[in-house]
Amino acid sequence: VQVVESGGGLAQPGGSLRLSCVASGFTFSDKAMSWARQAPGKGLEWVSGIKSDGSATYYLDSVKGRFTISRDNAKNTVYLQMNNLKPEDTALYYCGNHNYDTVYGPVDAWGQGTLLTVSS
């Protein structure tokens, strides 16, 4: 199992950025996927999740209305579109695949992460 995140970088407050995560080594279209983040000096925080067919999405309250998760099963890729970014969104963002088609179960593997810094 391998998941590789990309798309992080420096963004200004109020700006936008899209993260991507390409997965391999498992049947992508069968599994729920999630994004999580770890801010400097803090623990891992789940951010968003999506069911295998994209029929349901889930968000941390603090990102609702600003972040949108989506997936392209033909490309084995999950995305996180982040709008109206805030300095408190600064973190290392990880993508992970769940063992089953539910975001309430454990994550089998997290990637290496991609760093987002929100600063003026």
DASUL-V663486 format. One record per residue. N is the residue number from 1. PSI is psi as a letter, one per 30 degrees, with the letter a starting at -180 (none if undefined). Layout:
N:PSI
N:PSI
//
This chain:
1:k
2:k
3:k
4:j
5:l
6:l
7:f
8:l
9:a
10:k
11:l
12:l
13:k
14:f
15:a
16:l
17:k
18:k
19:k
20:l
21:j
22:k
23:l
24:l
25:g
26:l
27:j
28:e
29:f
30:f
31:k
32:l
33:l
34:l
35:k
36:l
37:l
38:j
39:l
40:k
41:g
42:l
43:l
44:k
45:k
46:k
47:e
48:l
49:l
50:k
51:l
52:e
53:g
54:g
55:f
56:k
57:l
58:k
59:k
60:k
61:e
62:f
63:f
64:k
65:f
66:e
67:k
68:k
69:k
70:l
71:l
72:j
73:f
74:f
75:g
76:h
77:k
78:k
79:l
80:j
81:k
82:j
83:l
84:h
85:k
86:l
87:e
88:f
89:f
90:k
91:l
92:k
93:k
94:k
95:k
96:l
97:k
98:l
99:f
100:a
101:h
102:k
103:f
104:f
105:l
106:l
107:k
108:e
109:k
110:l
111:a
112:f
113:l
114:k
115:k
116:k
117:k
118:j
119:k
120:none
//
